[in-house]
Amino acid sequence: NPRSVERVKGTPGFGIFLTQSGQYSDLIMRKDTGPGANPDFVLAMKYMFDRAQMKKTIALDYAVLGNDQ
């Protein structure tokens, strides 16, 4: 948990190892029906998220921004 990093760093005899993991957050939508079938809607949803802000506030900068799939 990123919120525990400072507490662990401040505890003598303990440290933090940084590794990449498969943990990710995503937005799933059907693209064959409903609003997901509209390419403009899909693009708007992609732009709706401020990824840098999410990285900073949710992961406390312990994250790597990925590409869309």
GROMACS elastic network, one bead per residue, 0.5 to 0.9 nm:
[ bonds ]
;  ai    aj funct       b0    kb
    1     4     6  0.57063   500
    1     5     6  0.73001   500
    1    59     6  0.82597   500
    2     5     6  0.55118   500
    2     6     6  0.84507   500
    2    58     6  0.82282   500
    2    59     6  0.58991   500
    2    60     6  0.60817   500
    2    61     6  0.84841   500
    2    62     6  0.68447   500
    3     6     6  0.72650   500
    3     7     6  0.82242   500
    3    59     6  0.82489   500
    3    60     6  0.74335   500
    4     7     6  0.53860   500
    4     8     6  0.62334   500
    4     9     6  0.86608   500
    5     8     6  0.52398   500
    5     9     6  0.60793   500
    5    10     6  0.85860   500
    5    15     6  0.87372   500
    5    16     6  0.71082   500
    6     9     6  0.50469   500
    6    10     6  0.61231   500
    6    11     6  0.87631   500
    7    10     6  0.51707   500
    7    11     6  0.64553   500
    8    11     6  0.52322   500
    8    12     6  0.83602   500
    8    14     6  0.62678   500
    8    15     6  0.63771   500
    8    16     6  0.71926   500
    9    12     6  0.76840   500
    9    13     6  0.88986   500
    9    14     6  0.64773   500
    9    15     6  0.54032   500
    9    16     6  0.66532   500
   10    14     6  0.79773   500
   10    15     6  0.84348   500
   11    14     6  0.58360   500
   11    15     6  0.79570   500
   12    15     6  0.82872   500
   18    62     6  0.83022   500
   20    23     6  0.85290   500
   20    63     6  0.81871   500
   20    64     6  0.82907   500
   21    24     6  0.83314   500
   27    45     6  0.86256   500
   27    46     6  0.87777   500
   29    35     6  0.88186   500
   29    36     6  0.61304   500
   29    42     6  0.84635   500
   30    33     6  0.63530   500
   30    34     6  0.76567   500
   30    35     6  0.83247   500
   30    36     6  0.54786   500
   30    37     6  0.73786   500
   31    34     6  0.75919   500
   31    35     6  0.77071   500
   31    38     6  0.76383   500
   31    39     6  0.84418   500
   31    42     6  0.81600   500
   32    35     6  0.88802   500
   32    36     6  0.66972   500
   32    37     6  0.51415   500
   32    38     6  0.89250   500
   33    36     6  0.61188   500
   33    37     6  0.51341   500
   33    38     6  0.85439   500
   34    37     6  0.58034   500
   34    38     6  0.78238   500
   35    38     6  0.55972   500
   35    39     6  0.86625   500
   35    41     6  0.64200   500
   35    42     6  0.79587   500
   36    39     6  0.71121   500
   36    40     6  0.88457   500
   36    41     6  0.64186   500
   36    42     6  0.59278   500
   37    40     6  0.88804   500
   37    41     6  0.79077   500
   37    42     6  0.78671   500
   38    41     6  0.53202   500
   38    42     6  0.65646   500
   38    43     6  0.89013   500
   39    42     6  0.50852   500
   39    43     6  0.62136   500
   39    44     6  0.85814   500
   40    43     6  0.51364   500
   40    44     6  0.61089   500
   40    45     6  0.86828   500
   41    44     6  0.50268   500
   41    45     6  0.62596   500
   41    46     6  0.87576   500
   42    45     6  0.52083   500
   42    46     6  0.64545   500
   42    47     6  0.89007   500
   43    46     6  0.50996   500
   43    47     6  0.63777   500
   43    48     6  0.86298   500
   44    47     6  0.51607   500
   44    48     6  0.60177   500
   45    48     6  0.50135   500
   45    49     6  0.72222   500
   46    49     6  0.63142   500
   46    68     6  0.85283   500
   47    50     6  0.73328   500
   49    52     6  0.88062   500
   49    53     6  0.84900   500
   49    54     6  0.78985   500
   50    53     6  0.53676   500
   50    54     6  0.62891   500
   50    55     6  0.87710   500
   51    55     6  0.61409   500
   51    56     6  0.86279   500
   51    65     6  0.71121   500
   52    55     6  0.50854   500
   52    56     6  0.62673   500
   52    57     6  0.86729   500
   52    61     6  0.87997   500
   52    65     6  0.76593   500
   53    56     6  0.50768   500
   53    57     6  0.59681   500
   53    58     6  0.80809   500
   54    57     6  0.52707   500
   54    58     6  0.53958   500
   54    59     6  0.71532   500
   54    60     6  0.85881   500
   54    61     6  0.87956   500
   55    58     6  0.57480   500
   55    59     6  0.51674   500
   55    60     6  0.63973   500
   55    61     6  0.53947   500
   55    62     6  0.72332   500
   55    63     6  0.59127   500
   55    64     6  0.75239   500
   55    65     6  0.73891   500
   56    59     6  0.58565   500
   56    62     6  0.78345   500
   56    63     6  0.82505   500
   57    60     6  0.52951   500
   57    61     6  0.74429   500
   58    61     6  0.79752   500
   58    62     6  0.88962   500
   59    62     6  0.51936   500
   59    63     6  0.59326   500
   60    63     6  0.77511   500
   61    64     6  0.81377   500
